[in-house]
Structures are given as structure tokens and as C-alpha cells.
Amino acid sequence: MHKSLTTRLRDIRSNDHAEIDRLRSDVALQKLLLGAREPITEKASDWLERRSGDGWTSAVTDQTDAFLGYVQIGSIHRDSRTAWFGICLIEKARGRGHGADATQLALSHARDRMNLRKVLLKVRADNPAAQLYGKIGFRTVGTLCEEYDSGDSIHDVKIMEILLGGQAGEPSIRHQPASAMDLRTR
Ligand SMILES: CC(C)(COP(=O)(O)OP(=O)(O)OC[C@H]1O[C@@H](n2cnc3c(N)ncnc32)[C@H](O)[C@@H]1OP(=O)(O)O)[C@@H](O)C(=O)NCCC(=O)NCCS
């Protein structure tokens, strides 16, 4: 049962970096995210700087304003106005509706503020997050067989996409802050 709570997106602050470093150095979590098999040593500040070149990263928070995780829209194709989505919440924030609501907020941001037309994602086939995306409206467009080698096992990876609307020939918009976004969950 979900508690009544608010999910918000806000810009990432320097005092969020320690939590981001912790998430990125969690090898089991990174393997779920199709990431590195060894602890990542790149600092959060460097990672965020690197990712800002072709996308947008935002903190997920609630009414307390505490850092609960992040969402990303990256690898933007500027002419086609498509991009790839990612999300990771800290453990204690999971299972309370923040993931679904933060995904919806990120899609709103992609459509309304970045003028994107389509958002795609990759998810390890055994990750229950795939159910979340399906409920939101992503459809599975294919499965990459034996795509990701975690070191212990080899995993299929689903590719999912959601269309956001939009006409041909419109420009994409590079980045706008997320500070005004707010959504109350169940
Ligand atoms: C995946 C993640 C973002 C989901 O966020 P969340 O806040 O835990 O999920 P929600 O509470 O919003 O759940 C929404 C739906 O997702 C599905 N879901 C999410 N996590 C699940 C789990 N561990 N087991 C089963 N279903 C799950 C359910 O269908 C759920 O709907 P329900 O509450 O009606 O049953 C979060 O758990 C997370 O950060 N996990 C680790 C990183 C990760 O896997 N990221 C995704 C990579 S593609």
C-alpha cells in the first residue's frame, strides 16, 4: 500500500553528491542498471558534468526535499527529438510510488520542456522495473538476447519506448530547470 506522499523533481545540489557516489559504487545495483561490474570511482560532480553534455539529470525528492534518487533523460537525438531514460532511487525510497511518479514527471519534462517526441529505455529483463514502465505506457519493442554480462550471468535486455506526441521538424530544447515540478501521489 502506498503512503500519501508527494514526488517532486529538483536540480541536483552538491550535498546530494555523496548519495550519488554511494549509488554508483554499489556494484549489485550497477549490474541491475546494466552498468559497470567494478565499483565506479568517477566522482558524482564529474559524472554529472559529463552527462550534462547530452542530457538532463534531476534529483527525485518529496516534501522533505531530501535526495531520494535521480532521473535522467540522455543520449538525445536533437533532430529526431528522441532520448533515453534512466532512474535510480535510494533503497529506502523504493516501493512507495516515487518511481512511477518520478518517471511520469520526467516524461512531462521531456515533452513540455525539452520538446522531445519519444523516450526509450533499456531494462534488464529480470528487473521488476519493467512492470512499472509497462503500467506507465511504455511498450516493449524488442528483447536483446544475452546482451548484458554481469560477470556472474548473462541477461536479456528489453528495449521499451513511449511516444510523447509532436510534429515533424520542430527543434528540441536543450535544458530547462525542473524546480517547478510537483506531483502528489495516491
Ligand atoms: C525501479 C525503481 C525506480 C521503481 O521505483 P519504486 O518507487 O520502487 O516503484 P513504485 O513504488 O513506483 O512501483 C510502481 C510499480 O512498479 C512495479 N515494481 C517496482 N518495483 C518492483 C519490485 N521490486 N517488485 C515488483 N514490482 C515492482 C510494480 O508494478 C509497481 O506497481 P504497484 O505498486 O501497483 O504494484 C526503483 O525500485 C529503483 O530505483 N530500483 C533500483 C534501480 C533500478 O532498477 N532502476 C531501473 C533501471 S531500468
The ligand as an SDF file (V2000), in Angstrom:
LIG
                    3D

 48 50  0  0  0  0  0  0  0  0999 V2000
   12.8650    0.6820  -10.3500 C   0  0  0  0  0  0  0  0  0  0  0  0
   12.5130    1.7900   -9.3760 C   0  0  0  0  0  0  0  0  0  0  0  0
   12.8210    3.1380   -9.9950 C   0  0  0  0  0  0  0  0  0  0  0  0
   10.9880    1.6980   -9.1200 C   0  0  0  0  0  0  0  0  0  0  0  0
   10.6120    2.7170   -8.2470 O   0  0  0  0  0  0  0  0  0  0  0  0
    9.7110    2.3630   -6.9830 P   0  0  0  0  0  0  0  0  0  0  0  0
    9.4190    3.6370   -6.2900 O   0  0  0  0  0  0  0  0  0  0  0  0
   10.3960    1.2960   -6.2170 O   0  0  0  0  0  0  0  0  0  0  0  0
    8.4280    1.7620   -7.6870 O   0  0  0  0  0  0  0  0  0  0  0  0
    6.9250    2.1530   -7.3860 P   0  0  0  0  0  0  0  0  0  0  0  0
    6.6600    2.0820   -5.9220 O   0  0  0  0  0  0  0  0  0  0  0  0
    6.6130    3.4560   -8.0440 O   0  0  0  0  0  0  0  0  0  0  0  0
    6.1710    0.9580   -8.1100 O   0  0  0  0  0  0  0  0  0  0  0  0
    5.4820    1.1290   -9.3080 C   0  0  0  0  0  0  0  0  0  0  0  0
    5.2360   -0.2290   -9.9470 C   0  0  0  0  0  0  0  0  0  0  0  0
    6.4640   -0.7970  -10.3770 O   0  0  0  0  0  0  0  0  0  0  0  0
    6.4560   -2.2100  -10.1970 C   0  0  0  0  0  0  0  0  0  0  0  0
    7.5790   -2.5280   -9.3000 N   0  0  0  0  0  0  0  0  0  0  0  0
    8.5690   -1.6880   -8.9430 C   0  0  0  0  0  0  0  0  0  0  0  0
    9.4770   -2.3160   -8.1740 N   0  0  0  0  0  0  0  0  0  0  0  0
    9.0630   -3.5940   -8.0510 C   0  0  0  0  0  0  0  0  0  0  0  0
    9.5710   -4.7500   -7.3910 C   0  0  0  0  0  0  0  0  0  0  0  0
   10.7260   -4.7210   -6.6890 N   0  0  0  0  0  0  0  0  0  0  0  0
    8.8740   -5.8860   -7.4910 N   0  0  0  0  0  0  0  0  0  0  0  0
    7.7150   -5.9340   -8.1780 C   0  0  0  0  0  0  0  0  0  0  0  0
    7.1870   -4.8670   -8.8270 N   0  0  0  0  0  0  0  0  0  0  0  0
    7.8420   -3.7210   -8.7710 C   0  0  0  0  0  0  0  0  0  0  0  0
    5.1120   -2.5510   -9.6370 C   0  0  0  0  0  0  0  0  0  0  0  0
    4.3140   -2.9090  -10.7440 O   0  0  0  0  0  0  0  0  0  0  0  0
    4.6280   -1.2590   -9.0390 C   0  0  0  0  0  0  0  0  0  0  0  0
    3.2610   -1.0930   -9.1250 O   0  0  0  0  0  0  0  0  0  0  0  0
    2.3070   -1.4350   -7.8440 P   0  0  0  0  0  0  0  0  0  0  0  0
    2.7850   -0.5880   -6.7150 O   0  0  0  0  0  0  0  0  0  0  0  0
    0.9460   -1.0720   -8.3340 O   0  0  0  0  0  0  0  0  0  0  0  0
    2.4990   -2.8930   -7.5760 O   0  0  0  0  0  0  0  0  0  0  0  0
   13.2570    1.6430   -8.0310 C   0  0  0  0  0  0  0  0  0  0  0  0
   12.8280    0.4760   -7.3880 O   0  0  0  0  0  0  0  0  0  0  0  0
   14.7640    1.6200   -8.2000 C   0  0  0  0  0  0  0  0  0  0  0  0
   15.4000    2.6640   -8.2370 O   0  0  0  0  0  0  0  0  0  0  0  0
   15.3340    0.3970   -8.2980 N   0  0  0  0  0  0  0  0  0  0  0  0
   16.7790    0.2170   -8.4660 C   0  0  0  0  0  0  0  0  0  0  0  0
   17.3050    0.7910   -9.7700 C   0  0  0  0  0  0  0  0  0  0  0  0
   16.5650    0.2890  -10.9880 C   0  0  0  0  0  0  0  0  0  0  0  0
   16.2890   -0.8920  -11.1530 O   0  0  0  0  0  0  0  0  0  0  0  0
   16.2670    1.2310  -11.8870 N   0  0  0  0  0  0  0  0  0  0  0  0
   15.5940    0.9360  -13.1430 C   0  0  0  0  0  0  0  0  0  0  0  0
   16.5710    0.5290  -14.1830 C   0  0  0  0  0  0  0  0  0  0  0  0
   15.7990    0.2980  -15.7610 S   0  0  0  0  0  0  0  0  0  0  0  0
  1  2  1  0
  2  3  1  0
  2  4  1  0
  2 36  1  0
  4  5  1  0
  5  6  1  0
  6  7  2  0
  6  8  1  0
  6  9  1  0
  9 10  1  0
 10 11  2  0
 10 12  1  0
 10 13  1  0
 13 14  1  0
 14 15  1  0
 15 16  1  0
 15 30  1  0
 16 17  1  0
 17 18  1  0
 17 28  1  0
 18 19  1  0
 18 27  1  0
 19 20  2  0
 20 21  1  0
 21 22  1  0
 21 27  2  0
 22 23  1  0
 22 24  2  0
 24 25  1  0
 25 26  2  0
 26 27  1  0
 28 29  1  0
 28 30  1  0
 30 31  1  0
 31 32  1  0
 32 33  2  0
 32 34  1  0
 32 35  1  0
 36 37  1  0
 36 38  1  0
 38 39  2  0
 38 40  1  0
 40 41  1  0
 41 42  1  0
 42 43  1  0
 43 44  2  0
 43 45  1  0
 45 46  1  0
 46 47  1  0
 47 48  1  0
M  END
$$$$
